Amino acid sequence: MTAKKRITAMVMTALCLGMLAACEKNEAPGSQPPANTATNAVTEIPMETETGAETNEPAASEKPVEAFTVLAQELRVPWVITFDKDVVYISEREGNIVKVDGSNMTRQSVHLKKSVHGNGEGGFLGFLLAPDFVDTKNAYAYHTYEENGRILNRVVLLKQNGEQWDEVQALLEGIPGAANHDGGRMAIGPGNLLYVTTGDAQQRELAQDLNSLAGKILRMTLDGKIPADNPFPDSYVYSYGHRNPQGLSWNAEGVMFNTEHGPSGDPGGHDEINIIEAGANYGWPDIYGDAKKEGMVTPIYHTGEKAIAPSGATIDGNNRLLIATLLGSALYRYDPATNQMFVVFEGEGRLRDVKIKDGRIYIITNNTDGRGIPSKTDDRLLLLNDVN
């Protein structure tokens, strides 16, 4: 039985419902609560089908988050959180890395061989410390650049040298980019392999083109080579048919989940949770929501017409998915075993990433990206003090 079938079997009695919808592109400035609206309450997500048919009974309320600790503030459009023991590193879209060590915050410069292009949703996005960072000081980054009039993305190896980071080598270049839909999530998965998400670069047909790196989840070795067991010969492509995949995480059984933005316009919404399998086609732009087509995978969960705009995601100790959302301005928890979703934290505006370390949940706000309503101290790194 495949990983998808194992998970799907647990939710056969649940309807395929709404979860995370719509591309950031559709978000109007001011469409979320102000950053300092401190409700911090649990909210039940309405279980709404695409057609408006009968819905599931709402799940029981969970214990609310009562407090958080601000670990850093005045971040500049932060994008991802990563850890070296108790030290936190955060990428900023303009091209810096912020080091947070206890009460000390240092903004470190990044020296790249091709300049960061920060228009729209692009910029300095994914950032990930190498597994042997303690010894090598190496890290991986994904950033947008411009070359010969084209917007592109690249994966590079960096090295920390004192209070700066220098590019060592490019591992992969020429990934199609655009003002929107640049992907950018990076994660090291089973087998110590590097996974990278790419958007469709606003050229939806590229998601179905196996000769293009756009609209894909890519897989490579840590030195940038194509793994011998990748599903397509001599190709970095691990899965395809993606619009703008934003979250990657694995549960305790090694099952890989992703969160992804659905279509803009009418209909909008239909953001997705998928179980990712090698060589699978996730349907964009041919199908979305509950639609089915031979050879394409329907998501295990989608939002219907509700827009939340998912970003970073992680798995908690109970194999539930935590999802930071932009338009949704909340941290959501999705349980594959029950097909239920809750808001477990809200009131601080747009959220870009979520990570768990030593059982504690860290999030970064994203109110300074031009689509939020920033407070004087935004953006911030927050430690949630009580989420069960």
C-alpha positions in Angstrom: 0.0 0.0 0.0 1.4 3.4 -1.0 1.9 6.2 1.6 -1.0 8.1 0.1 -3.3 5.1 0.4 -2.3 4.6 4.0 -3.1 8.2 4.9 -6.2 8.3 2.8 -7.6 5.2 4.5 -7.7 7.1 7.8 -9.9 9.8 6.3 -12.2 7.9 4.0 -15.2 8.9 6.1 -14.4 12.6 5.9 -15.4 14.8 3.0 -12.6 16.3 0.9 -13.0 19.8 2.2 -11.5 23.2 2.2 -8.2 24.2 3.8 -5.8 26.8 2.6 -6.7 28.7 -0.5 -5.6 31.2 -3.1 -2.4 32.7 -4.3 -0.8 35.6 -2.5 -1.3 37.5 -5.7 -5.0 37.9 -5.0 -4.4 39.4 -1.5 -5.4 43.0 -1.2 -3.4 45.2 1.3 -5.2 45.3 4.6 -7.1 42.1 4.0 -6.0 40.6 7.3 -6.3 41.7 10.9 -3.9 44.4 12.1 -0.7 42.9 13.4 -1.4 43.9 17.0 -4.9 42.5 17.3 -4.1 40.1 20.1 -7.0 37.6 20.0 -4.7 34.6 20.3 -7.7 32.3 20.4 -8.6 28.9 18.9 -11.1 29.1 16.1 -13.0 26.2 14.5 -12.5 26.2 10.7 -15.8 25.9 9.0 -15.9 22.6 7.1 -17.1 23.7 3.7 -17.3 21.7 0.5 -16.6 23.1 -2.9 -20.3 22.5 -3.9 -21.9 23.7 -0.6 -23.1 20.2 0.2 -23.5 18.9 3.7 -20.4 19.3 5.8 -18.6 17.5 8.6 -19.5 18.3 12.2 -17.0 20.8 13.5 -14.2 19.3 15.6 -14.1 20.1 19.3 -12.3 23.2 20.3 -8.7 22.9 21.3 -6.9 24.7 24.2 -6.1 28.2 23.1 -2.6 29.7 23.0 -2.5 32.2 25.8 0.9 33.8 25.3 4.1 34.1 23.2 7.5 35.5 23.7 9.1 37.9 21.2 12.6 36.6 20.4 13.5 39.2 17.7 11.8 42.1 16.0 12.2 44.6 13.2 13.0 41.9 10.7 12.8 42.9 7.0 10.4 40.6 5.2 11.6 37.4 6.7 11.1 34.1 4.9 12.4 31.0 6.7 13.6 29.9 10.1 16.4 27.4 10.6 18.4 26.3 13.7 21.9 25.7 14.8 21.4 24.3 18.3 19.8 27.2 20.2 20.9 29.8 17.6 18.2 30.8 15.1 18.9 32.0 11.6 16.3 33.8 9.5 16.5 34.7 5.8 15.3 38.1 4.6 14.0 38.6 1.1 16.2 41.6 0.4 19.2 39.3 0.7 20.4 39.1 4.4 20.5 36.5 7.0 19.6 37.4 10.6 21.3 35.5 13.5 19.3 35.4 16.7 21.5 34.2 19.7 19.6 34.7 22.9 18.9 38.4 23.2 21.4 39.3 20.5 20.3 39.9 16.9 22.9 40.3 14.1 22.0 41.1 10.5 24.7 39.3 8.4 25.4 40.1 4.7 25.3 37.5 1.9 27.7 37.8 -0.9 26.4 36.1 -4.1 27.8 35.8 -7.6 24.5 36.9 -9.0 22.5 39.7 -7.4 19.2 39.0 -5.6 16.2 40.2 -7.7 13.5 41.1 -5.1 10.5 42.1 -7.2 7.1 40.7 -6.3 7.3 37.4 -4.4 10.9 36.7 -5.4 14.1 37.5 -3.6 16.3 35.7 -1.1 13.9 32.9 -0.1 14.8 29.4 1.0 17.8 29.0 3.4 18.9 25.8 5.1 21.9 24.9 7.2 23.9 21.8 6.0 23.7 18.7 8.3 27.4 19.1 9.0 27.1 22.9 9.6 29.0 22.7 12.9 32.1 21.5 11.1 31.8 23.0 7.6 29.7 26.2 8.2 28.0 25.4 4.9 24.4 26.2 4.1 22.0 26.1 1.1 20.0 29.0 -0.3 17.4 29.6 -3.1 17.1 33.1 -4.6 15.7 35.0 -7.5 18.0 36.7 -10.0 17.7 38.4 -13.4 19.8 37.5 -16.4 19.5 38.6 -20.0 16.1 40.2 -19.3 14.7 37.0 -17.7 13.7 36.4 -14.1 15.1 33.1 -12.8 15.9 31.2 -9.6 18.9 29.3 -8.4 20.1 27.0 -5.7 23.5 27.8 -4.2 25.9 26.5 -1.6 27.0 29.2 1.0 29.7 29.3 3.6 29.6 31.3 6.8 32.7 33.4 7.2 32.5 35.4 10.5 29.5 37.7 10.2 29.0 37.2 6.5 28.0 34.4 4.1 29.8 33.8 0.8 28.7 31.8 -2.2 30.8 28.7 -2.7 29.1 27.4 -5.9 25.9 27.3 -7.8 24.2 23.9 -7.5 21.4 24.6 -10.0 20.5 27.7 -12.0 18.0 28.7 -14.7 14.9 27.7 -12.7 12.1 29.8 -14.3 10.9 32.7 -12.2 8.5 35.6 -12.3 7.0 38.4 -10.2 4.9 35.7 -8.5 5.0 31.9 -8.1 8.7 31.3 -7.4 8.3 28.5 -4.9 11.5 28.6 -2.8 11.0 26.1 0.0 14.0 23.9 0.8 14.2 20.8 3.1 16.5 17.9 3.7 14.5 14.7 3.6 15.0 10.9 3.9 18.3 9.7 2.5 19.9 13.1 3.3 18.7 14.5 0.0 17.8 18.1 -0.7 14.2 18.9 -1.8 13.4 22.2 -3.4 10.0 23.6 -4.5 9.5 25.7 -7.6 6.5 27.7 -8.8 5.0 27.7 -12.3 6.5 31.2 -12.8 3.1 32.4 -14.0 3.3 30.1 -17.0 0.9 27.4 -16.0 1.7 25.1 -18.8 5.3 24.6 -17.5 3.9 22.7 -14.5 3.1 19.8 -16.9 6.3 20.0 -18.9 8.9 17.5 -17.6 11.6 19.4 -19.5 11.0 22.5 -17.4 12.1 23.0 -13.8 9.0 25.2 -13.1 6.0 23.9 -11.1 7.9 21.1 -9.6 9.4 19.6 -6.5 13.1 18.9 -7.2 15.4 16.4 -5.5 19.2 16.5 -5.5 22.2 15.3 -3.5 23.8 17.7 -1.1 26.5 18.4 -3.7 23.9 19.2 -6.4 23.9 16.0 -8.4 20.8 14.1 -9.6 20.2 11.0 -7.4 20.3 7.7 -9.3 16.8 6.8 -8.0 15.0 10.0 -9.1 11.8 9.0 -11.0 12.8 10.5 -14.3 16.2 9.7 -15.9 18.8 12.5 -15.7 16.2 14.9 -14.2 16.0 16.7 -10.9 12.2 16.4 -11.0 10.7 14.4 -8.2 7.0 15.4 -8.7 5.2 17.8 -11.0 2.0 19.5 -11.8 2.4 22.1 -9.0 1.3 25.7 -9.0 3.2 27.3 -6.1 4.3 24.7 -3.5 5.2 26.4 -0.2 5.4 23.9 2.6 7.4 20.6 2.9 7.5 18.2 5.8 7.8 14.5 6.6 5.9 12.6 9.3 7.4 10.0 11.6 6.8 7.2 9.0 8.6 9.2 6.3 5.5 10.3 4.4 6.1 13.6 2.6 3.4 16.3 2.8 3.3 19.6 0.9 1.0 22.7 1.1 0.3 24.6 -2.1 -1.5 27.7 -3.3 -4.6 27.1 -5.5 -5.8 29.2 -8.4 -6.5 32.9 -8.3 -9.6 34.6 -9.7 -12.9 32.9 -10.2 -13.0 30.3 -8.8 -10.3 31.1 -6.3 -9.1 29.2 -3.3 -8.6 25.5 -3.5 -5.3 25.5 -1.8 -4.0 22.0 -1.2 -2.5 19.5 1.1 -0.8 16.7 -0.8 1.0 13.6 0.0 4.1 13.6 -2.3 5.2 10.5 -4.1 8.1 10.1 -6.6 7.0 10.7 -10.2 3.5 11.7 -9.4 1.6 14.4 -11.3 -0.4 16.7 -9.0 -2.6 18.1 -11.8 -2.0 21.8 -12.2 -3.4 23.4 -14.3 -5.6 20.6 -15.5 -7.3 19.8 -12.2 -7.7 21.3 -8.8 -10.0 20.8 -5.8 -12.0 17.6 -6.1 -11.5 17.2 -9.8 -10.0 14.0 -11.1 -8.1 13.0 -14.2 -6.4 9.8 -15.1 -2.7 9.9 -14.2 -3.2 12.9 -11.9 -3.4 13.1 -8.1 -6.2 14.8 -6.3 -5.2 16.5 -3.0 -6.1 14.8 0.3 -7.4 18.1 1.5 -8.3 21.4 -0.2 -10.0 24.7 0.9 -12.9 24.9 -1.5 -13.3 28.6 -2.3 -11.8 29.8 1.0 -8.5 31.6 0.7 -5.8 31.2 3.4 -2.5 31.2 1.4 -0.3 28.6 3.1 3.4 29.2 3.6 5.8 27.2 5.8 4.7 23.9 7.3 6.0 21.3 9.8 4.9 18.1 11.5 4.3 18.0 15.2 5.0 15.1 17.6 1.5 13.7 16.9 1.9 13.6 13.1 -0.3 16.6 12.6 0.6 19.3 10.2 1.2 22.9 11.4 0.8 25.5 8.6 1.7 29.2 8.7 -0.7 31.2 6.5 -0.5 34.6 4.9 -4.0 35.6 3.9 -5.3 33.4 6.7 -3.2 35.3 9.2 -3.1 32.3 11.5 -1.3 29.1 12.4 -3.4 26.1 11.4 -3.3 22.5 12.6 -4.4 19.8 10.2 -4.8 16.2 11.5 -4.7 13.6 8.7 -6.3 11.0 11.0 -9.5 13.0 11.4 -9.4 15.3 8.4 -10.0 18.2 10.7 -8.4 21.6 10.9 -8.2 24.3 13.6 -6.7 27.7 14.0 -4.4 27.3 17.0 -2.9 30.8 16.9 -3.9 34.2 15.4 -4.0 37.9 16.0 -0.4 38.8 14.9 -1.0 39.3 11.2 0.5 37.3 8.3 2.7 34.3 9.2 5.5 33.1 6.8 7.1 30.1 8.5 6.7 27.7 11.4 9.3 25.4 12.9 9.3 23.0 15.9 12.5 22.6 18.0 12.6 20.6 21.2 8.8 20.5 21.2 8.5 24.3 21.1 6.9 26.2 18.2 8.6 29.1 16.5 6.9 31.4 13.9 7.8 34.5 12.0 5.4 37.2 11.0 5.3 38.6 7.5 3.6 42.0 7.8 6.3 44.1 6.1 6.0 42.4 2.7 3.7 45.2 1.3 0.5 43.1 1.8 0.3 43.3 5.6 -0.4 46.0 8.2 2.9 46.2 10.1 3.3 47.3 13.7 6.3 49.4 14.7 8.1 46.3 15.8 7.3 44.1 12.8 8.4 41.7 11.6 9.0 39.4 14.6 10.2 36.0 15.6 7.8 34.5 18.1 8.0 31.6 20.5 4.6 30.2 21.3 4.5 29.3 25.0 1.6 26.8 25.0 0.3 24.9 22.0 -0.9 21.4 22.6 
